[in-house]
Amino acid sequence: MGARRLPDHQCGLDDTRWACVHRVRCLRPIAIDDGDVPPFPYPWTNGSGGVPLSAIEIALWDIAGKLASLPVASLLGGTPRELTAYASLLRYAEPELVASAVERALSQGFRHIKLHEVRLDTVAAARAACGESVWLALDTNCPWTVSQSIENARALEASRLAWLEEPVWPPEDHAGLARVRAATTLPIAAGENAAGVHDVATMLRAGSIDICQPSVIKIGGIEAVAQAAILARVHGVDYVPHCFYFGPGFLASLHLAAAFAPEGAFELFFGDLQASPYHDAVRARQGRLSVPPGPGLGLDPDMEVLNRYRLGPPVVIES
């Protein structure tokens, strides 16, 4: 059945943009349907199945944008622009190391920083290093029970965090996360591990989050994230893309942010890559990132870099 068109005033797309979006929707099931498996989205949105689907779907959006000579951000109703980046740090585990990493980020012009720590003293060290005026968030990567999360969230309130991200294990315990949210003044963020848009809808109905963070390379691709961002808006929840990436998922996330969260802070891995197939596009300048304005994702990868680091020859699977 063909995709149903929304009125232009609802979706913000002109005829050219809508034609390209419709083409992605028509091609996507064909790309993954082997004749025995039902087309998207039914068997592919949970667990590891979402990752290959996301890769295919992102590639199709890139093709559609190139056919229309439009960037993906424009296909989504937005405009390529500069974004504020936040430095997303690795886990350092020791207060002195965390403070040193925060100072390096500040020296490079970042005024928005996210930690990946679980010890409260490391968070306190980070706040002391950056001062009160710097935006500071914390991602704990699902380490705690609900009761531990409540206890630690209350203790972390003194650090005045922009948000506390994924405190609860397992990440699908949306009711438990809602209990944490109700027990603390800290905003709660999650969504990186959402198994499809329906899982995001469940989180929102449970009242478990203040910030919705779907991952474009896990949830099913660009359209799934766009749907999640719109759902979040309906529930009064902010959309902020999860993006600890460096490849096409990074570029796709940039375009989604330009369309649905242009004023928010965008996640950028803080570290020195030995090489990047997109070169300077994955580097911030004084805490700012530019969304590539070219058609599709805006950039093609440097194949010399990919060939230099690949583990073996490409594998071609023929039916």
C-alpha positions as CSV (number, residue, x, y, z in Angstrom):
1,M,0.0,0.0,0.0
2,G,1.4,3.4,-0.9
3,A,2.5,5.9,1.7
4,R,-0.3,8.3,2.7
5,R,0.6,11.9,2.1
6,L,0.1,14.4,4.9
7,P,-1.1,17.9,4.0
8,D,1.8,20.2,3.2
9,H,1.0,22.4,6.2
10,Q,1.5,19.4,8.5
11,C,4.7,17.9,7.1
12,G,6.4,21.1,5.8
13,L,7.4,19.4,2.5
14,D,7.0,20.8,-1.0
15,D,6.2,18.5,-3.9
16,T,9.9,17.8,-4.7
17,R,10.8,16.9,-1.2
18,W,7.8,14.8,-0.7
19,A,8.5,12.9,-3.9
20,C,11.9,12.0,-2.6
21,V,10.6,10.9,0.8
22,H,8.0,8.8,-0.9
23,R,10.6,7.2,-3.1
24,V,12.6,6.1,0.0
25,R,9.4,4.6,1.5
26,C,8.8,2.7,-1.7
27,L,12.3,1.4,-2.1
28,R,13.0,0.4,1.5
29,P,10.9,-2.7,1.7
30,I,12.2,-3.9,-1.7
31,A,15.8,-3.6,-0.4
32,I,15.3,-6.0,2.5
33,D,12.4,-8.3,1.3
34,D,13.7,-11.7,0.3
35,G,10.2,-13.0,-0.7
36,D,9.7,-15.0,2.6
37,V,10.2,-12.2,5.1
38,P,7.5,-9.5,5.5
39,P,8.6,-6.0,4.6
40,F,9.6,-3.3,7.1
41,P,9.0,-2.6,9.9
42,Y,7.6,-5.7,11.5
43,P,10.5,-8.3,11.9
44,W,13.4,-5.8,11.8
45,T,12.9,-3.2,14.6
46,N,14.0,-5.2,17.7
47,G,17.5,-6.1,18.7
48,S,20.3,-6.4,16.2
49,G,17.9,-6.4,13.3
50,G,17.5,-2.7,13.6
51,V,21.2,-2.1,12.7
52,P,21.3,-3.5,9.2
53,L,17.9,-2.0,8.5
54,S,19.2,1.4,9.6
55,A,22.2,1.2,7.3
56,I,20.0,0.4,4.3
57,E,17.5,3.1,5.1
58,I,20.2,5.8,5.7
59,A,21.8,4.9,2.3
60,L,18.4,5.2,0.6
61,W,17.9,8.7,2.1
62,D,21.3,9.6,0.8
63,I,20.4,8.4,-2.7
64,A,17.0,10.2,-2.6
65,G,18.7,13.5,-1.6
66,K,21.2,13.2,-4.4
67,L,18.4,12.5,-6.9
68,A,16.7,15.7,-5.8
69,S,19.9,17.7,-5.4
70,L,18.8,18.4,-1.8
71,P,20.4,17.7,1.6
72,V,18.6,15.3,3.8
73,A,17.9,18.1,6.3
74,S,15.9,19.8,3.6
75,L,14.0,16.7,2.7
76,L,13.0,16.5,6.4
77,G,11.8,20.1,6.3
78,G,14.8,21.7,7.9
79,T,17.9,23.6,6.7
80,P,21.6,22.8,6.9
81,R,23.2,25.0,9.6
82,E,25.7,25.3,12.4
83,L,25.0,23.3,15.5
84,T,26.3,23.6,19.0
85,A,28.3,20.5,19.9
86,Y,28.8,19.0,23.2
87,A,32.0,17.1,23.9
88,S,31.1,13.5,24.7
89,L,33.9,12.1,26.8
90,L,35.1,8.6,27.3
91,R,34.9,7.0,30.8
92,Y,38.0,7.8,32.7
93,A,36.8,6.5,36.1
94,E,39.3,8.6,38.3
95,P,38.6,12.1,39.4
96,E,41.9,13.5,38.3
97,L,41.6,12.0,34.8
98,V,38.1,13.2,34.4
99,A,39.1,16.8,35.5
100,S,42.0,16.7,33.0
101,A,39.7,15.6,30.1
102,V,37.2,18.4,31.0
103,E,40.0,20.9,30.9
104,R,41.1,19.7,27.5
105,A,37.6,20.1,26.2
106,L,37.3,23.6,27.5
107,S,40.7,24.5,25.9
108,Q,39.2,23.5,22.6
109,G,36.3,25.8,22.9
110,F,33.6,23.5,24.2
111,R,31.1,24.9,26.6
112,H,28.9,21.8,26.7
113,I,30.3,18.5,28.0
114,K,28.9,15.1,28.7
115,L,30.5,12.6,31.0
116,H,30.4,8.8,30.9
117,E,31.0,8.0,34.6
118,V,29.4,6.0,37.4
119,R,31.3,7.3,40.5
120,L,29.9,10.4,42.1
121,D,33.3,11.8,43.0
122,T,34.3,11.9,39.3
123,V,31.2,13.9,38.5
124,A,32.0,16.3,41.3
125,A,35.6,16.6,40.0
126,A,34.2,17.5,36.5
127,R,32.0,20.2,37.9
128,A,34.8,21.7,39.9
129,A,37.0,21.7,36.8
130,C,34.5,23.3,34.5
131,G,32.8,25.7,36.9
132,E,29.2,26.6,37.3
133,S,28.6,28.3,33.9
134,V,29.4,25.2,31.7
135,W,26.6,22.9,30.6
136,L,27.4,19.4,32.0
137,A,25.5,16.1,31.5
138,L,26.1,12.6,32.6
139,D,25.5,9.3,30.8
140,T,25.9,6.3,33.1
141,N,25.1,3.5,30.6
142,C,22.5,1.6,32.6
143,P,24.6,0.5,35.6
144,W,22.1,0.7,38.5
145,T,18.9,-0.8,39.9
146,V,15.9,1.5,40.3
147,S,16.6,2.1,44.0
148,Q,20.3,2.7,43.4
149,S,19.4,5.1,40.6
150,I,17.1,7.1,42.9
151,E,19.7,7.3,45.6
152,N,22.4,8.4,43.2
153,A,20.2,10.8,41.3
154,R,19.4,12.6,44.4
155,A,23.1,12.8,45.4
156,L,23.9,14.1,41.9
157,E,21.5,17.0,42.1
158,A,24.2,19.1,43.7
159,S,26.2,18.9,40.5
160,R,23.4,20.7,38.6
161,L,23.5,18.4,35.6
162,A,21.7,19.2,32.3
163,W,20.4,15.6,32.4
164,L,21.1,12.1,33.9
165,E,21.2,9.6,31.1
166,E,20.2,5.9,31.2
167,P,20.7,5.2,35.0
168,V,18.6,2.0,35.1
169,W,19.3,-1.5,34.1
170,P,17.8,-3.0,32.1
171,P,17.1,-0.1,29.6
172,E,13.7,-1.4,28.7
173,D,12.5,-0.9,32.3
174,H,10.5,2.2,31.4
175,A,8.3,2.0,34.5
176,G,11.4,1.8,36.7
177,L,12.9,4.8,35.0
178,A,9.7,6.7,35.5
179,R,10.0,6.1,39.2
180,V,13.5,7.6,39.1
181,R,12.3,10.6,37.2
182,A,9.5,11.2,39.7
183,A,12.0,11.0,42.6
184,T,14.6,13.5,41.4
185,T,14.8,17.1,40.1
186,L,17.3,16.1,37.5
187,P,16.0,15.7,33.9
188,I,16.1,12.1,32.7
189,A,17.4,11.2,29.3
190,A,17.1,7.9,27.4
191,G,16.3,6.3,24.1
192,E,19.6,5.2,22.6
193,N,18.6,1.6,23.1
194,A,14.9,1.9,22.0
195,A,13.9,-1.0,19.9
196,G,11.9,0.9,17.3
197,V,9.4,3.8,17.4
198,H,6.8,1.7,19.4
199,D,9.4,1.4,22.2
200,V,9.9,5.2,22.2
201,A,6.1,5.6,22.4
202,T,6.0,3.2,25.4
203,M,8.7,5.3,27.1
204,L,6.7,8.5,26.5
205,R,3.4,7.0,27.7
206,A,5.2,5.8,30.9
207,G,6.5,9.3,31.6
208,S,10.0,8.0,32.0
209,I,12.0,10.7,30.2
210,D,12.5,14.4,29.7
211,I,14.9,14.0,26.8
212,C,14.4,11.5,24.0
213,Q,17.6,10.2,22.5
214,P,16.9,7.7,19.6
215,S,20.0,6.4,17.8
216,V,19.7,6.5,14.0
217,I,21.9,3.4,13.5
218,K,19.9,1.3,15.9
219,I,16.2,2.3,15.7
220,G,15.6,1.7,12.0
221,G,17.1,4.8,10.3
222,I,16.2,8.4,9.5
223,E,12.4,8.1,9.2
224,A,12.2,6.2,12.5
225,V,14.1,8.9,14.3
226,A,11.9,11.6,12.7
227,Q,8.8,9.8,13.9
228,A,10.3,9.5,17.4
229,A,11.2,13.2,17.4
230,I,7.7,14.1,16.5
231,L,6.2,11.8,19.1
232,A,8.5,13.3,21.7
233,R,7.3,16.8,20.8
234,V,3.7,15.8,21.1
235,H,4.5,14.6,24.7
236,G,6.4,17.8,25.6
237,V,9.7,16.0,25.6
238,D,12.9,17.3,23.9
239,Y,14.5,15.4,21.1
240,V,18.3,15.2,21.3
241,P,20.0,12.6,19.0
242,H,22.3,10.0,20.4
243,C,25.4,10.2,18.2
244,F,28.6,8.6,19.5
245,Y,29.5,7.8,15.9
246,F,31.9,8.9,13.1
247,G,30.4,7.5,9.8
248,P,27.1,7.8,7.9
249,G,25.2,7.6,11.2
250,F,27.0,10.7,12.3
251,L,26.0,12.6,9.1
252,A,22.4,11.3,9.3
253,S,22.2,12.5,12.9
254,L,23.5,16.0,11.9
255,H,20.7,16.3,9.4
256,L,18.1,15.1,11.8
257,A,19.3,17.6,14.4
258,A,19.2,20.4,11.8
259,A,15.5,19.5,11.1
260,F,14.2,18.6,14.5
261,A,16.6,20.0,17.2
262,P,18.5,23.0,15.6
263,E,18.8,24.9,18.9
264,G,19.9,21.9,21.0
265,A,23.4,20.6,21.8
266,F,24.7,17.8,19.5
267,E,26.7,14.9,20.7
268,L,30.3,14.7,19.4
269,F,32.8,12.1,20.4
270,F,35.7,13.8,22.2
271,G,38.9,12.2,21.1
272,D,41.6,12.3,18.4
273,L,40.8,9.8,15.6
274,Q,43.7,8.4,13.7
275,A,41.8,8.9,10.5
276,S,38.2,9.7,9.4
277,P,36.5,9.0,6.1
278,Y,34.8,12.4,6.5
279,H,37.9,14.2,7.6
280,D,37.2,17.6,9.2
281,A,33.4,17.1,9.1
282,V,33.6,15.2,12.4
283,R,35.6,17.9,14.2
284,A,34.2,20.9,16.0
285,R,35.5,24.4,15.8
286,Q,35.2,26.2,19.0
287,G,32.3,24.0,20.0
288,R,30.4,24.3,16.7
289,L,29.6,21.8,14.0
290,S,28.4,22.5,10.4
291,V,25.8,20.3,8.8
292,P,27.1,19.5,5.3
293,P,24.9,21.4,2.8
294,G,25.5,19.1,-0.2
295,P,22.9,16.7,-1.6
296,G,22.0,13.6,0.4
297,L,24.1,13.2,3.5
298,G,26.3,16.0,2.1
299,L,29.5,14.1,1.9
300,D,30.9,10.9,0.4
301,P,33.4,8.9,2.4
302,D,37.1,9.0,1.4
303,M,37.5,5.5,0.0
304,E,41.3,5.6,0.4
305,V,40.7,5.8,4.2
306,L,38.3,3.0,4.1
307,N,40.5,0.8,2.0
308,R,43.5,1.5,4.3
309,Y,41.7,0.2,7.4
310,R,39.4,-2.5,6.0
311,L,40.0,-6.0,7.3
312,G,39.5,-7.8,4.0
313,P,37.9,-7.6,0.6
314,P,34.3,-6.6,0.3
315,V,31.8,-9.5,0.6
316,V,29.2,-9.7,-2.1
317,I,26.1,-11.8,-1.4
318,E,24.1,-12.8,-4.5
319,S,20.6,-14.4,-4.4
